[in-house]
Amino acid sequence: SLGYQLDFPDSAAFLNYKVLISGSGTGSFNLGVDIPLTPDELAKRTFFGTYPAPSTGMHGILDASGQAYAIANVPPSLFTNWVIGRTFHFAAIAMSPSSPPQFSSAAVPLSVEP
């Protein structure tokens, strides 16, 4: 399991959040705020809530302090030749419902080693 502690400013309290993943690296695209990920197909799928592994809390509502905890449960079967040796980048965004993102985290890399 991989855990991610999300800590946005207090002004983000009770906003919706999503953890996005890019398999193509960091870059920047703007959806109301600059998001430090390359907008590849994986980033698009995770924006719409489709994750490559079972997960808990990869999207939801931030608490009164603008915090949340996300867990990706990565089964061994996911570690195929396509994944091993690659680096994935994760970033979280926070927004009001039906609005563009108002906050973005920094990108956090995850390298999958053999």
Rosetta blueprint (number, residue, H / E / L):
1 S L
2 L E
3 G E
4 Y E
5 Q E
6 L E
7 D E
8 F L
9 P L
10 D H
11 S H
12 A H
13 A L
14 F L
15 L L
16 N E
17 Y E
18 K E
19 V E
20 L E
21 I E
22 S E
23 G L
24 S L
25 G L
26 T L
27 G L
28 S L
29 F E
30 N E
31 L L
32 G L
33 V L
34 D E
35 I E
36 P L
37 L L
38 T L
39 P L
40 D L
41 E H
42 L H
43 A H
44 K H
45 R H
46 T H
47 F H
48 F L
49 G L
50 T L
51 Y L
52 P L
53 A L
54 P L
55 S E
56 T E
57 G L
58 M L
59 H E
60 G E
61 I E
62 L L
63 D L
64 A L
65 S L
66 G L
67 Q E
68 A E
69 Y E
70 A E
71 I E
72 A E
73 N L
74 V L
75 P L
76 P H
77 S H
78 L H
79 F L
80 T L
81 N L
82 W L
83 V L
84 I L
85 G L
86 R L
87 T E
88 F E
89 H E
90 F E
91 A E
92 A E
93 I E
94 A E
95 M E
96 S L
97 P L
98 S L
99 S L
100 P L
101 P L
102 Q L
103 F E
104 S E
105 S L
106 A L
107 A L
108 V E
109 P E
110 L E
111 S E
112 V L
113 E L
114 P L
